[in-house]
Amino acid sequence: MQSAARVLGFSQIGVTGVNLTEAEPGLVAWLAAGFHGSMNYMASHGLKRARPAELVLGTVSIITVRMDYLPGNEAKLSAESAWQNLEQAQKGVVSVYARGRDYHKVLRSRLQKLQEHMAALIGPFGHRVFTDSAPVMEAELAVRSGLGWRGKNTLVLQREAGSFFFLGELFVDLALPFTEPISDHCGTCSACLDVCPT
């Protein structure tokens, strides 16, 4: 699965389970505080976000993927360039992730190819592909499967890629071994909060 994921352009792959019970109180509090603003769809699915097996019946494991959109040195160069661009108030800037093909289509297509590769090896199995388009707690799943850790700004962070990546999920009805979460590497750093205190 790892090698197929690399061939498809995924930077990292992990596996986690469907029990997100520990995340439910945080989700309820976040919604109750109105942090979703005018995005009413965030509240419309209620706790189904934290209950993947209810969202897709029969789901046993969730394969998570990370796809960097600025690999290696490009991330550092782009960050430096972004700050320079932001200092030029008259210049319009399009976020790096929004340049090029729609990432939803790219990730969905590649996740489907990953599923097809797996099915060719083990036979058909139930599945559903997601990427930022359904009531899925993507960040929570990514952290639980070891794709990164939650930064103080609530983004999922990864040592080499920072936060310059997309997440996707493949819900499956297979019992797969889980990958371990990684430790938080923020320590006492608060740089993300210093530049964006909201």
PyMOL commands that set and color helices and strands:
alter all, ss='L'
color gray80, all
select helices_A, chain A and resi 2-7+21-32+41-44+46-50+52-55+73-86+96-98+103-122+138-144+191-195
alter helices_A, ss='H'
color red, helices_A
select strands_A, chain A and resi 12-16+61-68+127-130+149-150+156-157+165-172
alter strands_A, ss='S'
color yellow, strands_A
deselect
rebuild
show_as cartoon
